[in-house]
């Protein structure tokens, strides 16, 4: 686990000793998760916005298909890589205004009535 994430986890974890169990569980989840069926995605009734970068972990085509499977879902596709559009600690681009724009769009979605 990168030191930035390790430190952040330890700063807020109620049981810091659990860190040794967290990383293997995260890796296992990434390697074994098979996704959701179109029927499962189609059953989502909550307002949904999927946020993805063009060079993110999942292929953009996959995220477009997920968006189409969820009734009335919206897709926010942003330039960059995983986390850079949010200014994430390991992917932030110094001086980028993209996190401000992305956050504004997401807040508009969350605040919509």
N, C-alpha and C positions, 0 to 999 in steps of 0.2 A: 504494500500500500504506500503510495507516495506520502512523503512527510507532511505535506500540506493537509491531506485528508486525515492522516493519523492524528495530527495535532488537533484538528477541528473536532474529530470524533471524541478524543479524550477530554476535550474542553467541556463537552455537554453530556457525555455518557453517564447514566446513573450507576452503571457497573463497568468501569474502565477495563477490568480484567476480562471482559467478554470480547475484547477486540480480537484476540487470537482465534475466536470462533467465527467472527464476522466475515473475514476475507474468504475463507474456504466456502462458506455458504453463498456469498455473492458470486464467486467463480462458478460454483455448481449450478446456481440459478441461471447464469448467463449461458452455460454450456448445455443445459438440459431443457430449458423452457421451450415448449413447442408452440406457444402462441394460443390464440383464441380462434374459434371457428367463426365463419360469417354469421351463423345463427346467434352465437353468443354476442358478437359485436352488434348485431341488429336488434338485440334486446335492450340495448342501452337507451334509456329515456332522458337522462340528464343532459343539459346543454354540454356539448363537448367541443373542445378545441385541441387539435393535435399540433404540437410544435416540433419542428424538425429542421435541421440544417441540411443544406445540399450535400455536404460531405459528412454526414452524421453516421452513427453506428448502423442503423437500419438503412437499407436502400430506399431512396425516395419513392420509388414505384410501390414498394410494400406499404409505405405510410399513406400514399394516395389510395390504395385499395382499402386500407383500414378506414380511412375517412369516408369513402363511398359506402362502406358496409354499415356505418353508424348513422342512423337517421338524423338528418339536419346537422351533422358534424361540420366543423370548419377546420381548414388546414392552414397553418401559418408556416410557410416554408421560407427559411431565411438563408442568406449566404453564409459561408463559413463552415466550420466543423463543430463537432460535439462540444456544446457548452460555451463556445466563443460568443454566441449571440446573447448570452446572459452575463458575460464577464466572469464566467466560472474560473476559479483560482488557477487551475492548471492550463486553461485554454484562452484566457483573456488576452485581447489585443490592446496594448497600451494606446490610449487616446481614442479608441473606437467609440462612436456614438450609438452603435448597434444595440448594446444592452438597454440604453434609454428608450430607443424606438420599440424594441421587442417588448419591454416591460409595459410601455404605454399601450400597445396593442392588446396585450394579455389583460391588462387592467380594464380596458374598455370592454372586452369580452366578459370578464367576471362581473362588471358593474352593470351590464345591460339588463334591461327589464323586459 
